[in-house]
Amino acid sequence: MPQDDNKKDNKVKVLNKLNEAPKGSQVTYLAWIDLLEEFLSAVATEDVDIPNRKSFAIRLNATKIGQAKSIKKFKIKMARLQSIIPFATIRYIAIIIPPHLVEKGFTGKHGEQSAHLVYIDYWVLGEWFDLAIAQREALVARFLRLGCLRFDGQTSSPQLNLTGDIAGTRGKVYFARFDWDEHDLKIITTLQQNVAHQSTCMKMLSVKIGSGKVIIRGGDVDSDGSDDNDDDDDDDDDDDDDDDDDDEYVGTFRGSQFITFTSQLTETTIKAFECNGMRREERLLHNRNHSKWVGSGEWFNLNDAEVDMQIVPHAIIKTTWERQRRGRRSCYYEDEVYVWVNLGIIEEREMQDWTVEGKIHHREEE
């Protein structure tokens, strides 16, 4: 990644370790899937132009702009995102908003919202934007001028634990895979014939074997276009909705997180069975399929017949969750954007242009 002029002042602007962030800091982050350029180019070559649909290559290469209310929650979010993406590492830039800015009213959420506005024309879906490296750097520079800190990092693929605690807890053991749409699936299966791309494609088609006390939708979007959590201020994305309630979802399978981490995923199918010792059953299945582990988390190279064969003796719960593709819900108002202008995140010229273009509204118009 190109170096930023702000990185010259390493003591002030850039953190060597995330733990160096001041206590009480919040985070606005940029995260993306670190796929090889050769693979993305191959995807773009095979892709077809479909009206009102972002290309597969753009969706795979999009950047997520999100937020977290603490460093601890940010680490949880990154680990969670990586756990459901077996085919690539997650790279990120954490913009650390120090306590003195938070106390003045500029939080991670405000950083996220202002960043969404800056690149509103590059929106892909939910909190995902089609950004080049230079655009990410330019966005970060805005925050550094304000006095924020920067940390560049990447996640590590979770390893499979085959010998851990298998104490029984009543719950469900599930098999889940991404249901790529027909156009994306055709590209994946075509590229799988190329030796250079076989590993990535195999992981894209792999199955996750996990367990949870319950299987829930989370903050997924209903068919009527409303959110389960009725939070109309957020974009069409829900892996940030539980920012204050991470503990509530321990031991659960949240369908919304699984299908909405990246904008290229449209739905997922879950097959599950209920048992008295879910941890034990999960570990037995992991051990049984260890030779087909793809090298990341709980993901295995299994086809539908192999999955069905392993759960036929049990009562099957089959669920399909589909993410509705729709427009943005964010509405930016002149008074709140003017605060960002005063802070220096947004330039007054930009605000005037966006107002003329109808991207910023007066509250009396609503």
C-alpha positions as CSV (number, residue, x, y, z in Angstrom):
1,M,0.0,0.0,0.0
2,P,1.4,3.5,-0.9
3,Q,2.7,5.5,2.0
4,D,0.8,8.5,3.1
5,D,2.5,11.9,3.8
6,N,0.9,11.8,7.3
7,K,2.9,8.6,8.0
8,K,6.1,10.7,8.3
9,D,5.0,11.7,11.8
10,N,5.0,8.1,13.0
11,K,4.9,9.0,16.7
12,V,1.6,10.9,16.4
13,K,-0.3,9.7,13.4
14,V,0.4,6.0,13.1
15,L,0.2,3.2,15.7
16,N,2.7,0.4,15.7
17,K,0.3,-1.8,17.6
18,L,-3.5,-1.6,18.0
19,N,-3.1,-1.9,21.7
20,E,-1.3,1.5,21.7
21,A,-4.6,3.2,21.0
22,P,-5.6,5.6,23.9
23,K,-8.1,4.1,26.3
24,G,-11.7,5.2,25.4
25,S,-11.0,5.5,21.6
26,Q,-13.5,4.6,19.0
27,V,-12.9,3.3,15.5
28,T,-14.0,4.0,12.0
29,Y,-12.5,1.3,9.7
30,L,-11.9,0.4,6.1
31,A,-11.9,-3.4,5.4
32,W,-11.5,-5.3,2.2
33,I,-11.0,-8.9,1.0
34,D,-7.3,-9.3,0.0
35,L,-7.7,-11.3,-3.2
36,L,-4.9,-11.6,-5.7
37,E,-5.1,-9.1,-8.6
38,E,-4.7,-12.1,-11.0
39,F,-7.8,-13.7,-9.6
40,L,-9.8,-10.4,-9.8
41,S,-8.7,-9.9,-13.4
42,A,-9.8,-13.4,-14.3
43,V,-13.2,-12.8,-12.7
44,A,-13.6,-9.5,-14.6
45,T,-12.7,-11.3,-17.9
46,E,-15.4,-13.9,-17.3
47,D,-18.0,-11.5,-16.0
48,V,-21.0,-10.4,-18.1
49,D,-22.7,-7.0,-18.1
50,I,-26.1,-7.2,-16.4
51,P,-28.2,-4.1,-16.1
52,N,-28.7,-2.6,-12.6
53,R,-26.1,-5.0,-11.1
54,K,-22.6,-4.4,-10.0
55,S,-20.1,-6.7,-11.6
56,F,-18.7,-9.6,-9.6
57,A,-15.2,-8.2,-9.7
58,I,-16.3,-4.9,-8.3
59,R,-18.3,-6.6,-5.5
60,L,-15.3,-8.8,-4.6
61,N,-13.0,-5.8,-4.6
62,A,-15.2,-3.5,-2.6
63,T,-14.2,-1.7,0.7
64,K,-16.4,-1.8,3.8
65,I,-16.6,1.4,5.8
66,G,-17.8,0.6,9.3
67,Q,-17.4,1.6,12.9
68,A,-16.9,0.2,16.4
69,K,-17.4,1.8,19.8
70,S,-14.2,0.5,21.3
71,I,-10.9,-1.2,20.3
72,K,-12.1,-4.5,21.8
73,K,-15.3,-4.4,19.7
74,F,-13.3,-3.6,16.6
75,K,-11.1,-6.7,17.2
76,I,-14.2,-8.8,17.6
77,K,-15.7,-7.5,14.4
78,M,-12.6,-8.2,12.4
79,A,-12.3,-11.8,13.8
80,R,-16.0,-12.4,13.1
81,L,-15.6,-11.1,9.5
82,Q,-12.6,-13.3,8.9
83,S,-14.3,-16.4,10.4
84,I,-17.0,-16.4,7.7
85,I,-14.7,-15.7,4.7
86,P,-12.6,-18.8,4.1
87,F,-11.1,-17.8,0.7
88,A,-9.1,-14.7,1.6
89,T,-7.5,-12.6,4.3
90,I,-9.2,-9.5,5.5
91,R,-7.0,-6.3,5.3
92,Y,-8.0,-3.2,7.1
93,I,-7.2,0.4,8.1
94,A,-8.4,1.3,11.6
95,I,-8.9,5.0,12.0
96,I,-8.6,5.5,15.8
97,I,-10.7,8.4,17.0
98,P,-9.1,9.4,20.3
99,P,-11.1,10.2,23.5
100,H,-10.8,14.0,23.3
101,L,-12.7,13.9,19.9
102,V,-15.3,11.4,21.2
103,E,-15.9,13.7,24.2
104,K,-16.5,16.6,21.7
105,G,-19.2,14.5,20.0
106,F,-17.3,13.1,17.0
107,T,-17.7,9.3,17.4
108,G,-16.9,6.3,15.3
109,K,-20.4,6.4,14.0
110,H,-20.0,10.0,12.8
111,G,-16.7,9.0,11.1
112,E,-18.5,6.2,9.3
113,Q,-21.4,8.3,8.2
114,S,-19.2,11.2,6.9
115,A,-17.0,8.6,5.1
116,H,-20.1,7.1,3.5
117,L,-21.1,10.6,2.3
118,V,-17.6,11.3,0.8
119,Y,-17.9,8.3,-1.4
120,I,-21.6,8.2,-1.9
121,D,-21.1,8.0,-5.7
122,Y,-19.0,4.8,-5.3
123,W,-21.6,2.9,-3.2
124,V,-22.0,-0.8,-4.0
125,L,-24.3,-2.2,-1.3
126,G,-24.8,-1.7,2.4
127,E,-21.6,-0.4,3.8
128,W,-19.5,-1.5,0.8
129,F,-17.9,1.0,-1.7
130,D,-15.9,0.6,-4.9
131,L,-12.7,2.3,-3.8
132,A,-9.2,2.4,-5.3
133,I,-6.2,2.3,-3.0
134,A,-5.7,6.1,-3.6
135,Q,-9.2,6.8,-2.5
136,R,-8.8,4.9,0.7
137,E,-5.6,6.8,1.4
138,A,-7.3,10.1,0.7
139,L,-10.2,9.3,3.0
140,V,-7.8,8.3,5.8
141,A,-5.9,11.6,5.3
142,R,-9.0,13.6,6.1
143,F,-9.2,11.9,9.5
144,L,-5.5,12.3,10.2
145,R,-5.8,16.1,9.7
146,L,-8.5,16.0,12.4
147,G,-6.1,14.4,14.9
148,C,-7.1,10.7,14.5
149,L,-4.6,7.9,14.5
150,R,-4.0,5.1,12.0
151,F,-3.3,1.4,12.2
152,D,-2.9,-0.9,9.2
153,G,-3.4,-4.6,9.8
154,Q,-4.9,-7.8,8.6
155,T,-6.7,-10.7,10.2
156,S,-5.4,-14.3,10.5
157,S,-7.5,-17.3,9.4
158,P,-8.9,-19.1,12.5
159,Q,-7.5,-22.6,12.9
160,L,-9.6,-25.7,13.4
161,N,-9.5,-27.0,17.0
162,L,-10.1,-30.8,16.8
163,T,-9.2,-31.6,20.4
164,G,-10.9,-28.9,22.5
165,D,-13.7,-29.1,25.0
166,I,-16.6,-31.2,23.9
167,A,-18.9,-30.7,26.8
168,G,-22.5,-31.2,25.8
169,T,-24.8,-28.3,25.4
170,R,-28.3,-28.5,23.9
171,G,-28.5,-26.7,20.6
172,K,-28.1,-27.1,16.9
173,V,-25.3,-28.2,14.6
174,Y,-25.4,-26.6,11.2
175,F,-24.0,-27.0,7.7
176,A,-24.0,-23.7,5.8
177,R,-22.7,-22.7,2.4
178,F,-23.0,-19.6,0.2
179,D,-25.6,-19.8,-2.6
180,W,-23.9,-17.7,-5.2
181,D,-26.3,-16.4,-7.8
182,E,-26.2,-18.2,-11.2
183,H,-23.9,-15.6,-12.9
184,D,-21.4,-15.6,-10.0
185,L,-21.5,-19.4,-9.7
186,K,-20.8,-19.8,-13.4
187,I,-17.7,-17.6,-13.1
188,I,-16.4,-19.5,-10.0
189,T,-16.9,-23.0,-11.6
190,T,-15.2,-21.8,-14.8
191,L,-12.2,-20.4,-13.0
192,Q,-12.0,-23.6,-10.9
193,Q,-10.7,-25.3,-14.0
194,N,-7.6,-23.1,-13.9
195,V,-4.9,-24.6,-11.6
196,A,-3.9,-21.1,-10.4
197,H,-7.4,-20.4,-9.1
198,Q,-8.5,-23.8,-7.9
199,S,-7.8,-23.2,-4.2
200,T,-9.7,-19.9,-4.0
201,C,-12.7,-21.3,-5.9
202,M,-12.8,-24.5,-3.8
203,K,-12.9,-22.3,-0.7
204,M,-15.7,-20.2,-2.1
205,L,-17.8,-23.3,-2.6
206,S,-16.9,-24.9,0.8
207,V,-19.3,-25.7,3.7
208,K,-19.1,-24.4,7.2
209,I,-19.8,-26.9,10.0
210,G,-20.6,-25.0,13.2
211,S,-22.9,-25.1,16.2
212,G,-25.0,-22.7,18.2
213,K,-27.6,-22.7,21.0
214,V,-30.0,-21.1,18.5
215,I,-30.0,-20.1,14.8
216,I,-31.3,-16.6,14.3
217,R,-31.7,-14.1,11.5
218,G,-30.1,-11.3,13.4
219,G,-30.7,-7.8,11.9
220,D,-31.4,-9.2,8.5
221,V,-33.7,-7.4,6.0
222,D,-37.3,-8.7,5.8
223,S,-39.0,-9.2,2.5
224,D,-41.1,-6.0,3.1
225,G,-37.8,-4.0,3.2
226,S,-37.9,-3.3,6.9
227,D,-35.2,-4.2,9.4
228,D,-35.8,-6.5,12.3
229,N,-34.2,-3.9,14.6
230,D,-36.1,-1.0,13.1
231,D,-33.0,1.1,13.0
232,D,-33.7,3.3,10.0
233,D,-30.5,5.4,10.5
234,D,-28.2,2.6,9.4
235,D,-27.3,1.6,5.9
236,D,-28.6,-1.7,4.5
237,D,-26.0,-3.7,6.5
238,D,-26.3,-5.4,9.8
239,D,-23.0,-6.7,11.1
240,D,-22.7,-3.5,13.1
241,D,-26.2,-3.5,14.6
242,D,-25.2,-5.6,17.6
243,D,-22.3,-3.3,18.6
244,D,-23.6,-3.1,22.2
245,D,-24.8,-6.7,22.5
246,D,-21.9,-9.0,21.5
247,D,-22.3,-11.1,24.6
248,E,-26.0,-11.8,23.7
249,Y,-24.9,-13.6,20.5
250,V,-22.3,-15.9,22.0
251,G,-23.2,-19.5,21.0
252,T,-25.6,-18.4,18.3
253,F,-25.5,-18.7,14.5
254,R,-26.4,-15.3,13.1
255,G,-27.6,-15.7,9.5
256,S,-27.4,-12.0,8.8
257,Q,-23.7,-11.9,9.5
258,F,-23.1,-14.9,7.3
259,I,-24.8,-13.5,4.3
260,T,-24.0,-9.9,4.5
261,F,-20.3,-9.6,5.3
262,T,-19.6,-9.0,1.6
263,S,-21.8,-7.5,-0.9
264,Q,-21.3,-10.3,-3.4
265,L,-23.2,-12.8,-1.3
266,T,-26.9,-12.8,-1.8
267,E,-28.2,-15.7,0.3
268,T,-27.2,-18.8,2.2
269,T,-28.7,-22.2,2.9
270,I,-28.5,-23.7,6.3
271,K,-29.1,-27.4,7.1
272,A,-29.0,-28.2,10.8
273,F,-30.0,-30.7,13.4
274,E,-30.8,-30.3,17.1
275,C,-29.0,-32.4,19.7
276,N,-28.2,-32.5,23.4
277,G,-24.5,-32.3,22.9
278,M,-23.9,-29.8,20.1
279,R,-20.2,-29.2,20.9
280,R,-19.5,-32.9,20.9
281,E,-21.4,-33.5,17.7
282,E,-19.7,-30.5,16.1
283,R,-16.2,-31.8,17.0
284,L,-17.1,-35.4,15.8
285,L,-18.1,-33.9,12.4
286,H,-14.9,-31.8,12.3
287,N,-12.8,-34.9,13.0
288,R,-14.7,-37.0,10.5
289,N,-14.1,-34.4,7.7
290,H,-10.6,-33.2,8.7
291,S,-9.1,-34.5,5.4
292,K,-11.4,-32.1,3.5
293,W,-10.6,-29.0,5.6
294,V,-9.8,-26.0,3.4
295,G,-7.4,-24.5,5.9
296,S,-9.6,-21.8,7.5
297,G,-11.9,-22.0,10.4
298,E,-14.7,-24.5,10.2
299,W,-14.8,-24.7,6.4
300,F,-14.7,-28.0,4.5
301,N,-14.8,-29.1,0.9
302,L,-18.0,-31.0,0.9
303,N,-20.7,-31.4,-1.7
304,D,-24.5,-31.5,-1.1
305,A,-24.6,-35.3,-1.1
306,E,-21.8,-35.6,1.5
307,V,-23.6,-33.1,3.7
308,D,-27.0,-34.9,3.4
309,M,-25.4,-38.2,4.1
310,Q,-24.0,-36.9,7.4
311,I,-27.3,-35.5,8.7
312,V,-29.8,-37.9,7.4
313,P,-29.9,-39.8,10.7
314,H,-31.0,-36.6,12.4
315,A,-34.0,-34.4,12.0
316,I,-33.1,-31.8,9.4
317,I,-33.9,-28.1,9.7
318,K,-33.4,-26.4,6.3
319,T,-33.5,-22.7,6.1
320,T,-32.7,-20.3,3.3
321,W,-32.2,-16.6,4.0
322,E,-32.1,-14.2,1.1
323,R,-30.7,-10.7,1.3
324,Q,-32.9,-8.2,-0.6
325,R,-31.0,-5.9,-2.9
326,R,-32.3,-2.4,-2.6
327,G,-31.3,1.3,-2.5
328,R,-29.7,3.3,0.2
329,R,-31.6,4.4,3.3
330,S,-29.1,7.0,4.6
331,C,-30.3,10.6,4.4
332,Y,-27.8,13.4,5.1
333,Y,-29.0,16.7,6.6
334,E,-27.4,20.0,6.1
335,D,-27.0,20.8,9.8
336,E,-25.2,17.5,10.7
337,V,-22.9,17.8,7.6
338,Y,-22.0,21.4,8.5
339,V,-20.6,20.0,11.8
340,W,-18.3,17.8,9.7
341,V,-17.3,20.8,7.7
342,N,-16.3,22.7,10.8
343,L,-14.2,19.7,11.9
344,G,-12.5,19.6,8.5
345,I,-13.7,16.1,7.5
346,I,-15.8,17.6,4.7
347,E,-14.9,20.7,2.7
348,E,-17.5,23.5,2.4
349,R,-17.1,23.3,-1.4
350,E,-18.1,19.6,-1.3
351,M,-21.1,20.3,0.8
352,Q,-22.3,23.0,-1.6
353,D,-21.9,20.6,-4.6
354,W,-23.7,17.7,-2.8
355,T,-26.5,20.1,-1.8
356,V,-27.0,21.1,-5.4
357,E,-26.9,17.5,-6.5
358,G,-29.6,16.6,-3.9
359,K,-27.4,14.4,-1.7
360,I,-27.8,16.7,1.3
361,H,-31.2,17.9,2.4
362,H,-32.8,20.6,4.6
363,R,-34.8,19.1,7.4
364,E,-37.9,21.3,6.6
365,E,-38.0,19.5,3.2
366,E,-38.6,16.1,4.8
